[in-house]
Amino acid sequence: MEAIIEYFKTISSAHRSAILVGGIAIFWMIENAVPLYRFRYNKIKHAGVNIFFTITSIVVNFLLAFILLKASDWAVANHFGFLQWLPAMPLWAFAIVGILTLDLVGAWFIHWTQHHVRWMWRFHLVHHSDRHVDTTSANRHHPSESVFRFIFTTMGIFIAGAPMWLVFMYQAFSVALSQFNHANIILPRWLDNILSWAIVTPNMHHVHHHYMLPYTDTNFGNIFSIWDRLFGTFSQLDPDKLVYGIDTHMAPAENTQIKNLLKIPFEAYRPPTT
């Protein structure tokens, strides 16, 4: 465990980029081999749109990264956050508790909030407008949404009192699991039934991308599925009944063109249907 921690203490930007690019490449190949849906679409063009938003997310997080570092250093130096207040524990337990906290605040809670605060939902619509969900969809976020997510991750660092190595470890798991649970693959039901008690699987997260309520407002998790089960937002839907997208923006011109996607948050509000 010490070797893993030392790795994340000194992880380079190149290694962090490799996790992102490598994850997309791996799941891209798996999708081609065993797809859940054989979409009739230009996979390269679709990926181009989503990679544009992936790049904007990287830029936003790079420009704001110093805030994460300052927040973590301050929390540790001032013994602030419940990880700093708990009795000494094995490093593996410390890491699990910390990642659980960061996942709750920096992923589940911000995601739930974006679905329940109207003006934030308008930015999150860009993610839900994708009608061909695959591994490239994981980072399809409006640049402003990337800022929201960054703010909540910073809150998670303060609440947990997380050292920077733990933040880097969390981000690595978060990126990998997001690419996995968005991937256009389906797990055997028996395997999904086991894994989805611990982590968010493609079977589980794809339900969240169904185009209509109430399914859109379920399965908010990214790494751990425990939060949706605990807060009553877990749901299941037969994959044959899934329709991707969001009912208010189903026209291709609205969900496949970057310039139109960037404008979605500033358009007149369209209430979803049930």
Secondary structure, DSSP 8 states (H G I E B T S, - for coil): -HHHHHHHHS--HHHHHHHHHHHHHHHHHHHHHS-SS---S-HHHHHHHHHHHHHHHHHHHHHHHHHHHHHHHHHHHTT-SHHHHS----HHHHHHHHHHHHHIIIIIIHHHHHHHSHHHHHHHHHHHT-SS--GGGGG---HHHHHHHHHHHHHHHHHHT--HHHHHHHHHHHHHHHHHHHSS----HHHHHHHTTTB--HHHHHHHTBSSTTGGGS---SSBSHHHHHHT------GGG--BS-TT--SHHHHS-HHHHHHGGGS-------
